[in-house]
Amino acid sequence: MANTNDLTIQRKIENIFNNTCGTWQNCTESSIQSFLEQCQEHNIDSQYCMSWVEQHKAQIPDWSTVSKVSLDWVNEHTSTGSPISFTE
Protein backbone atom coordinates (compact mmCIF):
# COMPACT_ATOMS: atom_id res chain seq x y z
CA MET A 1 0.00 0.00 0.00
CA ALA A 2 1.51 3.32 -1.07
CA ASN A 3 1.56 6.12 1.43
CA THR A 4 -0.17 9.44 0.76
CA ASN A 5 3.07 11.15 -0.22
CA ASP A 6 3.72 8.53 -2.92
CA LEU A 7 0.22 9.04 -4.29
CA THR A 8 0.73 12.80 -4.43
CA ILE A 9 4.01 12.33 -6.31
CA GLN A 10 2.34 9.80 -8.59
CA ARG A 11 -0.40 12.34 -9.42
CA LYS A 12 2.22 15.01 -10.15
CA ILE A 13 4.04 12.58 -12.45
CA GLU A 14 0.79 11.74 -14.24
CA ASN A 15 0.02 15.46 -14.70
CA ILE A 16 3.50 16.14 -16.04
CA PHE A 17 3.18 13.16 -18.39
CA ASN A 18 -0.19 14.41 -19.64
CA ASN A 19 1.29 17.86 -20.27
CA THR A 20 4.41 16.63 -22.07
CA CYS A 21 3.57 13.33 -23.76
CA GLY A 22 -0.22 13.22 -23.52
CA THR A 23 -0.60 9.54 -24.37
CA TRP A 24 1.66 6.50 -24.31
CA GLN A 25 1.54 6.48 -28.12
CA ASN A 26 2.91 10.04 -28.15
CA CYS A 27 5.75 9.16 -25.83
CA THR A 28 8.73 9.89 -28.11
CA GLU A 29 12.41 10.76 -27.76
CA SER A 30 11.64 14.48 -27.53
CA SER A 31 8.54 14.26 -25.33
CA ILE A 32 10.26 11.95 -22.83
CA GLN A 33 13.02 14.53 -22.44
CA SER A 34 10.44 17.26 -21.79
CA PHE A 35 8.79 14.94 -19.29
CA LEU A 36 12.08 14.35 -17.45
CA GLU A 37 12.93 18.08 -17.47
CA GLN A 38 9.52 18.88 -15.97
CA CYS A 39 9.98 16.19 -13.32
CA GLN A 40 13.33 17.69 -12.40
CA GLU A 41 11.80 21.18 -12.20
CA HIS A 42 9.22 19.79 -9.76
CA ASN A 43 12.01 18.13 -7.74
CA ILE A 44 10.78 14.65 -8.54
CA ASP A 45 13.51 12.06 -9.00
CA SER A 46 13.88 11.37 -12.72
CA GLN A 47 14.69 7.71 -12.11
CA TYR A 48 11.47 7.38 -10.13
CA CYS A 49 9.60 9.02 -13.01
CA MET A 50 11.16 6.66 -15.52
CA SER A 51 10.35 3.60 -13.45
CA TRP A 52 6.72 4.79 -13.53
CA VAL A 53 6.88 5.20 -17.32
CA GLU A 54 8.55 1.81 -17.71
CA GLN A 55 5.51 0.11 -16.18
CA HIS A 56 3.70 1.11 -19.38
CA LYS A 57 6.47 0.29 -21.86
CA ALA A 58 4.27 -2.18 -23.75
CA GLN A 59 2.07 0.76 -24.78
CA ILE A 60 4.97 2.93 -25.99
CA PRO A 61 5.58 2.38 -29.73
CA ASP A 62 9.37 2.82 -29.82
CA TRP A 63 10.22 1.85 -26.26
CA SER A 64 13.83 0.82 -26.97
CA THR A 65 14.68 4.28 -28.35
CA VAL A 66 12.65 6.14 -25.71
CA SER A 67 14.30 4.03 -23.02
CA LYS A 68 17.80 4.74 -24.32
CA VAL A 69 17.15 8.48 -24.65
CA SER A 70 15.72 8.65 -21.13
CA LEU A 71 18.61 6.64 -19.70
CA ASP A 72 21.10 8.98 -21.37
CA TRP A 73 19.17 11.96 -20.02
CA VAL A 74 19.10 10.56 -16.49
CA ASN A 75 22.84 9.82 -16.65
CA GLU A 76 23.53 13.36 -17.80
CA HIS A 77 21.33 15.11 -15.25
CA THR A 78 21.74 13.07 -12.08
CA SER A 79 24.69 12.09 -9.94
CA THR A 80 23.33 8.55 -9.55
CA GLY A 81 23.49 7.72 -13.26
CA SER A 82 26.73 6.29 -14.61
CA PRO A 83 29.62 5.64 -12.20
CA ILE A 84 31.28 8.94 -13.14
CA SER A 85 28.93 11.45 -14.73
CA PHE A 86 31.02 14.62 -14.59
CA THR A 87 33.32 15.62 -17.42
CA GLU A 88 36.93 16.61 -17.01
N, CA, C and O atoms as a GROMACS GRO file, in nm:
protein
  352
    1MET      N    1   0.085  -0.120   0.000
    1MET     CA    2   0.000   0.000   0.000
    1MET      C    3   0.088   0.125   0.000
    1MET      O    4   0.171   0.143   0.089
    2ALA      N    5   0.071   0.209  -0.097
    2ALA     CA    6   0.150   0.332  -0.107
    2ALA      C    7   0.104   0.432  -0.002
    2ALA      O    8  -0.015   0.440   0.030
    3ASN      N    9   0.198   0.509   0.049
    3ASN     CA   10   0.156   0.612   0.143
    3ASN      C   11   0.105   0.734   0.067
    3ASN      O   12   0.121   0.742  -0.055
    4THR      N   13   0.046   0.827   0.137
    4THR     CA   14  -0.017   0.944   0.076
    4THR      C   15   0.082   1.025  -0.005
    4THR      O   16   0.049   1.076  -0.113
    5ASN      N   17   0.204   1.038   0.047
    5ASN     CA   18   0.307   1.115  -0.022
    5ASN      C   19   0.336   1.054  -0.159
    5ASN      O   20   0.348   1.126  -0.258
    6ASP      N   21   0.348   0.922  -0.165
    6ASP     CA   22   0.372   0.853  -0.292
    6ASP      C   23   0.260   0.880  -0.392
    6ASP      O   24   0.284   0.902  -0.510
    7LEU      N   25   0.136   0.879  -0.342
    7LEU     CA   26   0.022   0.904  -0.429
    7LEU      C   27   0.023   1.046  -0.483
    7LEU      O   28  -0.012   1.069  -0.599
    8THR      N   29   0.063   1.141  -0.399
    8THR     CA   30   0.073   1.280  -0.443
    8THR      C   31   0.178   1.292  -0.552
    8THR      O   32   0.155   1.357  -0.654
    9ILE      N   33   0.293   1.231  -0.531
    9ILE     CA   34   0.400   1.233  -0.630
    9ILE      C   35   0.353   1.166  -0.759
    9ILE      O   36   0.376   1.217  -0.869
   10GLN      N   37   0.287   1.053  -0.743
   10GLN     CA   38   0.233   0.980  -0.859
   10GLN      C   39   0.140   1.069  -0.940
   10GLN      O   40   0.146   1.070  -1.063
   11ARG      N   41   0.053   1.144  -0.872
   11ARG     CA   42  -0.040   1.234  -0.942
   11ARG      C   43   0.036   1.343  -1.015
   11ARG      O   44   0.002   1.378  -1.128
   12LYS      N   45   0.140   1.397  -0.951
   12LYS     CA   46   0.222   1.501  -1.015
   12LYS      C   47   0.286   1.444  -1.141
   12LYS      O   48   0.286   1.508  -1.246
   13ILE      N   49   0.340   1.323  -1.130
   13ILE     CA   50   0.404   1.258  -1.245
   13ILE      C   51   0.303   1.240  -1.357
   13ILE      O   52   0.333   1.268  -1.474
   14GLU      N   53   0.184   1.194  -1.323
   14GLU     CA   54   0.079   1.174  -1.424
   14GLU      C   55   0.043   1.306  -1.492
   14GLU      O   56   0.025   1.311  -1.613
   15ASN      N   57   0.033   1.414  -1.413
   15ASN     CA   58   0.002   1.546  -1.470
   15ASN      C   59   0.112   1.592  -1.564
   15ASN      O   60   0.084   1.641  -1.673
   16ILE      N   61   0.237   1.575  -1.521
   16ILE     CA   62   0.350   1.614  -1.604
   16ILE      C   63   0.349   1.533  -1.733
   16ILE      O   64   0.371   1.587  -1.842
   17PHE      N   65   0.322   1.402  -1.721
   17PHE     CA   66   0.318   1.316  -1.839
   17PHE      C   67   0.208   1.363  -1.935
   17PHE      O   68   0.230   1.371  -2.056
   18ASN      N   69   0.092   1.394  -1.880
   18ASN     CA   70  -0.019   1.441  -1.964
   18ASN      C   71   0.016   1.570  -2.036
   18ASN      O   72  -0.023   1.590  -2.151
   19ASN      N   73   0.090   1.658  -1.968
   19ASN     CA   74   0.129   1.786  -2.027
   19ASN      C   75   0.238   1.771  -2.132
   19ASN      O   76   0.242   1.848  -2.229
   20THR      N   77   0.327   1.675  -2.116
   20THR     CA   78   0.441   1.663  -2.207
   20THR      C   79   0.420   1.559  -2.317
   20THR      O   80   0.444   1.586  -2.434
   21CYS      N   81   0.375   1.441  -2.278
   21CYS     CA   82   0.357   1.333  -2.376
   21CYS      C   83   0.211   1.320  -2.418
   21CYS      O   84   0.181   1.299  -2.535
   22GLY      N   85   0.121   1.332  -2.323
   22GLY     CA   86  -0.022   1.322  -2.352
   22GLY      C   87  -0.070   1.178  -2.345
   22GLY      O   88  -0.151   1.144  -2.260
   23THR      N   89  -0.020   1.095  -2.436
   23THR     CA   90  -0.060   0.954  -2.437
   23THR      C   91   0.066   0.868  -2.448
   23THR      O   92   0.173   0.918  -2.483
   24TRP      N   93   0.052   0.742  -2.418
   24TRP     CA   94   0.166   0.650  -2.431
   24TRP      C   95   0.214   0.645  -2.576
   24TRP      O   96   0.334   0.634  -2.602
   25GLN      N   97   0.119   0.653  -2.670
   25GLN     CA   98   0.154   0.648  -2.812
   25GLN      C   99   0.238   0.769  -2.854
   25GLN      O  100   0.318   0.762  -2.946
   26ASN      N  101   0.217   0.881  -2.784
   26ASN     CA  102   0.291   1.004  -2.815
   26ASN      C  103   0.419   1.017  -2.735
   26ASN      O  104   0.486   1.121  -2.739
   27CYS      N  105   0.454   0.914  -2.663
   27CYS     CA  106   0.575   0.916  -2.583
   27CYS      C  107   0.694   0.889  -2.676
   27CYS      O  108   0.722   0.775  -2.713
   28THR      N  109   0.764   0.997  -2.714
   28THR     CA  110   0.873   0.989  -2.811
   28THR      C  111   1.004   1.036  -2.746
   28THR      O  112   1.007   1.074  -2.629
   29GLU      N  113   1.110   1.031  -2.825
   29GLU     CA  114   1.241   1.076  -2.776
   29GLU      C  115   1.234   1.219  -2.722
   29GLU      O  116   1.287   1.248  -2.615
   30SER      N  117   1.167   1.307  -2.796
   30SER     CA  118   1.164   1.448  -2.753
   30SER      C  119   1.067   1.468  -2.637
   30SER      O  120   1.098   1.542  -2.543
   31SER      N  121   0.950   1.404  -2.641
   31SER     CA  122   0.854   1.426  -2.533
   31SER      C  123   0.901   1.365  -2.401
   31SER      O  124   0.870   1.418  -2.294
   32ILE      N  125   0.976   1.255  -2.407
   32ILE     CA  126   1.026   1.195  -2.283
   32ILE      C  127   1.129   1.287  -2.218
   32ILE      O  128   1.139   1.292  -2.096
   33GLN      N  129   1.205   1.358  -2.300
   33GLN     CA  130   1.302   1.453  -2.244
   33GLN      C  131   1.230   1.570  -2.178
   33GLN      O  132   1.270   1.616  -2.071
   34SER      N  133   1.125   1.619  -2.240
   34SER     CA  134   1.044   1.726  -2.179
   34SER      C  135   0.986   1.677  -2.047
   34SER      O  136   0.986   1.749  -1.947
   35PHE      N  137   0.936   1.555  -2.049
   35PHE     CA  138   0.879   1.494  -1.929
   35PHE      C  139   0.982   1.491  -1.816
   35PHE      O  140   0.952   1.531  -1.704
   36LEU      N  141   1.103   1.444  -1.846
   36LEU     CA  142   1.208   1.435  -1.745
   36LEU      C  143   1.250   1.573  -1.696
   36LEU      O  144   1.275   1.592  -1.577
   37GLU      N  145   1.258   1.670  -1.787
   37GLU     CA  146   1.293   1.808  -1.747
   37GLU      C  147   1.188   1.864  -1.652
   37GLU      O  148   1.222   1.927  -1.552
   38GLN      N  149   1.061   1.841  -1.683
   38GLN     CA  150   0.952   1.888  -1.597
   38GLN      C  151   0.958   1.820  -1.460
   38GLN      O  152   0.937   1.884  -1.357
   39CYS      N  153   0.986   1.691  -1.460
   39CYS     CA  154   0.998   1.619  -1.332
   39CYS      C  155   1.107   1.682  -1.248
   39CYS      O  156   1.090   1.705  -1.128
   40GLN      N  157   1.220   1.710  -1.312
   40GLN     CA  158   1.333   1.769  -1.240
   40GLN      C  159   1.295   1.907  -1.185
   40GLN      O  160   1.331   1.942  -1.072
   41GLU      N  161   1.223   1.985  -1.265
   41GLU     CA  162   1.180   2.118  -1.220
   41GLU      C  163   1.088   2.109  -1.099
   41GLU      O  164   1.085   2.199  -1.015
   42HIS      N  165   1.013   2.000  -1.090
   42HIS     CA  166   0.922   1.979  -0.976
   42HIS      C  167   0.991   1.901  -0.863
   42HIS      O  168   0.926   1.857  -0.768
   43ASN      N  169   1.122   1.886  -0.874
   43ASN     CA  170   1.201   1.814  -0.774
   43ASN      C  171   1.155   1.670  -0.752
   43ASN      O  172   1.156   1.619  -0.640
   44ILE      N  173   1.114   1.606  -0.860
   44ILE     CA  174   1.078   1.464  -0.854
   44ILE      C  175   1.192   1.387  -0.918
   44ILE      O  176   1.237   1.421  -1.028
   45ASP      N  177   1.239   1.285  -0.851
   45ASP     CA  178   1.351   1.206  -0.900
   45ASP      C  179   1.322   1.150  -1.039
   45ASP      O  180   1.222   1.081  -1.060
   46SER      N  181   1.411   1.180  -1.134
   46SER     CA  182   1.388   1.137  -1.272
   46SER      C  183   1.389   0.985  -1.286
   46SER      O  184   1.319   0.930  -1.371
   47GLN      N  185   1.468   0.917  -1.203
   47GLN     CA  186   1.469   0.770  -1.211
   47GLN      C  187   1.336   0.713  -1.161
   47GLN      O  188   1.287   0.613  -1.213
   48TYR      N  189   1.279   0.777  -1.062
   48TYR     CA  190   1.146   0.738  -1.013
   48TYR      C  191   1.042   0.758  -1.122
   48TYR      O  192   0.956   0.674  -1.145
   49CYS      N  193   1.052   0.873  -1.190
   49CYS     CA  194   0.960   0.902  -1.301
   49CYS      C  195   0.972   0.798  -1.412
   49CYS      O  196   0.872   0.751  -1.466
   50MET      N  197   1.096   0.763  -1.445
   50MET     CA  198   1.116   0.666  -1.552
   50MET      C  199   1.070   0.526  -1.513
   50MET      O  200   1.023   0.451  -1.597
   51SER      N  201   1.083   0.492  -1.386
   51SER     CA  202   1.035   0.360  -1.345
   51SER      C  203   0.882   0.355  -1.356
   51SER      O  204   0.824   0.250  -1.382
   52TRP      N  205   0.818   0.471  -1.334
   52TRP     CA  206   0.672   0.479  -1.352
   52TRP      C  207   0.638   0.462  -1.500
   52TRP      O  208   0.546   0.387  -1.534
   53VAL      N  209   0.712   0.531  -1.588
   53VAL     CA  210   0.688   0.520  -1.732
   53VAL      C  211   0.712   0.377  -1.779
   53VAL      O  212   0.637   0.324  -1.861
   54GLU      N  213   0.817   0.316  -1.727
   54GLU     CA  214   0.855   0.181  -1.771
   54GLU      C  215   0.746   0.078  -1.745
   54GLU      O  216   0.738  -0.023  -1.815
   55GLN      N  217   0.663   0.102  -1.645
   55GLN     CA  218   0.551   0.011  -1.618
   55GLN      C  219   0.454   0.004  -1.737
   55GLN      O  220   0.375  -0.089  -1.748
   56HIS      N  221   0.462   0.102  -1.823
   56HIS     CA  222   0.370   0.111  -1.938
   56HIS      C  223   0.442   0.092  -2.071
   56HIS      O  224   0.390   0.126  -2.176
   57LYS      N  225   0.565   0.036  -2.065
   57LYS     CA  226   0.647   0.029  -2.186
   57LYS      C  227   0.582  -0.048  -2.300
   57LYS      O  228   0.612  -0.021  -2.417
   58ALA      N  229   0.494  -0.142  -2.270
   58ALA     CA  230   0.427  -0.218  -2.375
   58ALA      C  231   0.338  -0.129  -2.461
   58ALA      O  232   0.308  -0.162  -2.576
   59GLN      N  233   0.296  -0.014  -2.405
   59GLN     CA  234   0.207   0.076  -2.478
   59GLN      C  235   0.284   0.184  -2.554
   59GLN      O  236   0.225   0.261  -2.631
   60ILE      N  237   0.415   0.190  -2.534
   60ILE     CA  238   0.497   0.293  -2.599
   60ILE      C  239   0.556   0.235  -2.728
   60ILE      O  240   0.631   0.138  -2.723
   61PRO      N  241   0.521   0.295  -2.843
   61PRO     CA  242   0.558   0.238  -2.973
   61PRO      C  243   0.708   0.208  -2.990
   61PRO      O  244   0.744   0.099  -3.034
   62ASP      N  245   0.794   0.303  -2.957
   62ASP     CA  246   0.938   0.282  -2.982
   62ASP      C  247   1.012   0.279  -2.849
   62ASP      O  248   1.104   0.358  -2.826
   63TRP      N  249   0.970   0.187  -2.762
   63TRP     CA  250   1.022   0.185  -2.626
   63TRP      C  251   1.174   0.176  -2.620
   63TRP      O  252   1.235   0.242  -2.535
   64SER      N  253   1.238   0.097  -2.706
   64SER     CA  254   1.383   0.082  -2.697
   64SER      C  255   1.455   0.216  -2.716
   64SER      O  256   1.551   0.245  -2.646
   65THR      N  257   1.408   0.296  -2.812
   65THR     CA  258   1.468   0.428  -2.835
   65THR      C  259   1.435   0.523  -2.720
   65THR      O  260   1.523   0.592  -2.669
   66VAL      N  261   1.309   0.527  -2.680
   66VAL     CA  262   1.265   0.614  -2.571
   66VAL      C  263   1.342   0.578  -2.444
   66VAL      O  264   1.385   0.667  -2.370
   67SER      N  265   1.359   0.450  -2.419
   67SER     CA  266   1.430   0.403  -2.302
   67SER      C  267   1.575   0.448  -2.304
   67SER      O  268   1.628   0.495  -2.203
   68LYS      N  269   1.640   0.434  -2.419
   68LYS     CA  270   1.780   0.474  -2.432
   68LYS      C  271   1.796   0.625  -2.412
   68LYS      O  272   1.885   0.670  -2.340
   69VAL      N  273   1.710   0.702  -2.477
   69VAL     CA  274   1.715   0.848  -2.465
   69VAL      C  275   1.695   0.890  -2.319
   69VAL      O  276   1.766   0.977  -2.268
   70SER      N  277   1.599   0.828  -2.252
   70SER     CA  278   1.572   0.865  -2.113
   70SER      C  279   1.688   0.824  -2.022
   70SER      O  280   1.723   0.896  -1.929
   71LEU      N  281   1.747   0.708  -2.050
   71LEU     CA  282   1.861   0.664  -1.970
   71LEU      C  283   1.978   0.760  -1.987
   71LEU      O  284   2.044   0.796  -1.889
   72ASP      N  285   2.004   0.800  -2.111
   72ASP     CA  286   2.110   0.898  -2.137
   72ASP      C  287   2.082   1.029  -2.063
   72ASP      O  288   2.172   1.090  -2.004
   73TRP      N  289   1.956   1.072  -2.068
   73TRP     CA  290   1.918   1.196  -2.002
   73TRP      C  291   1.941   1.186  -1.851
   73TRP      O  292   1.999   1.275  -1.790
   74VAL      N  293   1.895   1.077  -1.793
   74VAL     CA  294   1.910   1.056  -1.648
   74VAL      C  295   2.059   1.055  -1.612
   74VAL      O  296   2.099   1.116  -1.512
   75ASN      N  297   2.139   0.986  -1.691
   75ASN     CA  298   2.284   0.982  -1.665
   75ASN      C  299   2.346   1.121  -1.670
   75ASN      O  300   2.436   1.153  -1.592
   76GLU      N  301   2.299   1.201  -1.763
   76GLU     CA  302   2.353   1.336  -1.780
   76GLU      C  303   2.312   1.431  -1.667
   76GLU      O  304   2.389   1.518  -1.628
   77HIS      N  305   2.191   1.412  -1.617
   77HIS     CA  306   2.133   1.511  -1.525
   77HIS      C  307   2.130   1.469  -1.378
   77HIS      O  308   2.086   1.547  -1.294
   78THR      N  309   2.175   1.350  -1.348
   78THR     CA  310   2.174   1.307  -1.208
   78THR      C  311   2.311   1.255  -1.170
   78THR      O  312   2.390   1.214  -1.255
   79SER      N  313   2.339   1.258  -1.041
   79SER     CA  314   2.469   1.209  -0.994
   79SER      C  315   2.465   1.058  -0.973
   79SER      O  316   2.569   0.996  -0.951
   80THR      N  317   2.344   0.999  -0.980
   80THR     CA  318   2.333   0.855  -0.955
   80THR      C  319   2.328   0.775  -1.084
   80THR      O  320   2.302   0.655  -1.081
   81GLY      N  321   2.352   0.842  -1.197
   81GLY     CA  322   2.349   0.772  -1.326
   81GLY      C  323   2.468   0.680  -1.341
   81GLY      O  324   2.481   0.583  -1.267
   82SER      N  325   2.554   0.711  -1.436
   82SER     CA  326   2.673   0.629  -1.461
   82SER      C  327   2.771   0.648  -1.345
   82SER      O  328   2.760   0.744  -1.269
   83PRO      N  329   2.866   0.557  -1.332
   83PRO     CA  330   2.962   0.564  -1.220
   83PRO      C  331   3.028   0.702  -1.207
   83PRO      O  332   3.038   0.756  -1.097
   84ILE      N  333   3.073   0.759  -1.318
   84ILE     CA  334   3.128   0.894  -1.314
   84ILE      C  335   3.054   0.975  -1.420
   84ILE      O  336   3.069   0.949  -1.539
   85SER      N  337   2.976   1.072  -1.376
   85SER     CA  338   2.893   1.144  -1.473
   85SER      C  339   2.943   1.286  -1.498
   85SER      O  340   2.884   1.358  -1.578
   86PHE      N  341   3.050   1.328  -1.430
   86PHE     CA  342   3.102   1.462  -1.459
   86PHE      C  343   3.216   1.455  -1.560
   86PHE      O  344   3.290   1.357  -1.566
   87THR      N  345   3.228   1.561  -1.638
   87THR     CA  346   3.332   1.562  -1.742
   87THR      C  347   3.456   1.632  -1.689
   87THR      O  348   3.447   1.716  -1.598
   88GLU      N  349   3.568   1.598  -1.745
   88GLU     CA  350   3.693   1.660  -1.700
   88GLU      C  351   3.721   1.787  -1.777
   88GLU      O  352   3.822   1.853  -1.753
   0.00000   0.00000   0.00000
